[in-house]
Amino acid sequence: MDFEYGIIGGGPAGYTAGINLAKQGHSVVLFEKNKLGGTCMNSGCIPTKSFLHSAEIFSNLQKAEEYGIKADFTDFNFALVAEKKDKTVEKIRKALELTVKNAGVKTIYAEACIKDKNTVIAENTEYKVQHIIAACGSKPKELKGLEFDGEFILSSDDVLNLKKLPESVLIVGSGAIGTEWARIFSAFGVEVTITELAEHLIPTADIEVSKRIERIYKQKGIKFYLNDCVEKIENKTVKLKSGTEITPEIILVAAGRTPICPVCNDITVLGDSCGEIQLAHYAIHQAKEYTLGIPFEKKLTPSVIYGEPEIAWAGLREQDIDESYTKIMLPITALGKSWCDDATDGFIKLITKNDLIYGAHIISKEASALLHTLLLAMQQKITVDKLKEMCFAHPTYSEGIFEAICRIK
Ligand SMILES: Cc1cc2nc3c(=O)[nH]c(=O)nc-3n(C[C@H](O)[C@H](O)[C@H](O)COP(=O)(O)OP(=O)(O)OC[C@H]3O[C@@H](n4cnc5c(N)ncnc54)[C@H](O)[C@@H]3O)c2cc1C
């Protein structure tokens, strides 16, 4: 055998598995047909968060005078925004490449295919391996009648290559990707319309989270059509099932992702390839579970949607519970810090039973950070009474957790 492990795919699942296995002394070959870091690094998590940060800076500049700051530079150059995103991605990717190399992983930059459970072929060379790990990721899902053409109908990959912003965009789907792009476009003044097949925006979230986001969108002038979808497109005029006609400059289809999974018995499949929860942290923890034997609580995999305000949740939602659970909701306006930051829209909602927390749903600045305190309590079954003994700093968003649990009767 040439190597003990042959890993196909250098995204979060593949590189996490590769680094851990190599550090344990195993010989590892990793095949990557594109760039190390996968979707997450090159066309997913990192580039969108860089765009979101630029959008946030731009939005804040527009409110600067309210805070006593004179800001004369209220314009932006989208090409430079995109350039900053590229630089950020490149910097992080370079660090990752070094980590993978230093761990002792042999990386082959080529498309690989599986011949049998012990043979991988790349660039006409056969690699004999004891175990194959497929971590090939996923690709943007195409919908009938909305096939990507890279110009009018864009995928989440295509949208990263925009050189200039459109005047208007129709976003199909209001999951995390659709929501983050709606926020980026809207912050830069693009007219945004969303169509969502489900009854509410962000259908996987707690219903009250969805409804609050709908309210925030109305305030921001982001249009949305629920229980609706694209029926047909004629001469760039989009007709929705409801009869509404829209003429967007571009369409972004953000309707989920299709797993890429090689068909072969007796191999291990990790990350998006599995078609389970398609998130980078899920891929990373799956790879850690496989390589280090550290299990993780899959039912408590956190969901985060970035932008202003952040949305974060884990555990049971309103739609999942009966009357035996208690619900409490703390408005973010209760927190002094939110007034200082002009970020008062949102809430911390907890679902509890018998002194334990079963669900946490937050809309707030720093929601992603807040959620982890609650996750720890949920995962480790720390009672609400015990959590109350913790001293939360003031003024923070975190003290909202304390305020919220103090409201539980
Ligand atoms: C716009 C967007 C934003 C996102 N934001 C977030 C976020 O904020 N947080 C979050 O947790 N998740 C986010 N995700 C999801 C996240 O990117 C994925 O869940 C994560 O990248 C999955 O990791 P993976 O290793 O399974 O697959 P991938 O990251 O997709 O990596 C798979 C790799 O395999 C390579 N590959 C495939 N086939 C072959 C082959 N035959 N030979 C060689 N190489 C091959 C691909 O080139 C790719 O590099 C986002 C996704 C998108 C699209």
The ligand as an ORCA input file, in Angstrom:
! r2SCAN-3c Opt
* xyz 0 1
  C     -22.356     30.767      0.192
  C     -22.124     29.761      1.285
  C     -21.968     30.205      2.580
  C     -21.751     29.286      3.608
  N     -21.600     29.749      4.869
  C     -21.415     28.870      5.878
  C     -21.227     29.316      7.212
  O     -21.234     30.516      7.490
  N     -21.017     28.397      8.173
  C     -21.002     27.051      7.909
  O     -20.825     26.259      8.823
  N     -21.169     26.592      6.652
  C     -21.375     27.467      5.636
  N     -21.497     26.998      4.349
  C     -21.457     25.545      4.128
  C     -20.004     25.033      4.141
  O     -19.257     25.728      3.168
  C     -19.979     23.538      3.871
  O     -20.843     22.887      4.760
  C     -18.575     22.977      4.062
  O     -17.671     23.591      3.169
  C     -18.573     21.473      3.839
  O     -17.274     20.988      3.947
  P     -16.839     19.668      3.154
  O     -15.420     19.427      3.510
  O     -17.809     18.588      3.417
  O     -16.996     20.027      1.619
  P     -16.365     21.195      0.744
  O     -15.979     22.350      1.568
  O     -17.323     21.424     -0.356
  O     -15.033     20.558      0.171
  C     -15.061     19.530     -0.764
  C     -13.800     19.610     -1.593
  O     -13.689     18.418     -2.364
  C     -13.125     18.751     -3.625
  N     -13.479     17.651     -4.542
  C     -14.715     17.204     -4.872
  N     -14.641     16.153     -5.684
  C     -13.327     15.914     -5.881
  C     -12.589     14.950     -6.631
  N     -13.220     14.000     -7.329
  N     -11.246     14.981     -6.604
  C     -10.589     15.943     -5.880
  N     -11.230     16.880     -5.159
  C     -12.572     16.857     -5.153
  C     -13.787     20.074     -3.960
  O     -13.000     20.792     -4.917
  C     -13.790     20.760     -2.593
  O     -12.632     21.539     -2.400
  C     -21.682     27.898      3.311
  C     -21.815     27.455      1.981
  C     -22.024     28.369      0.993
  C     -22.151     27.883     -0.430
*
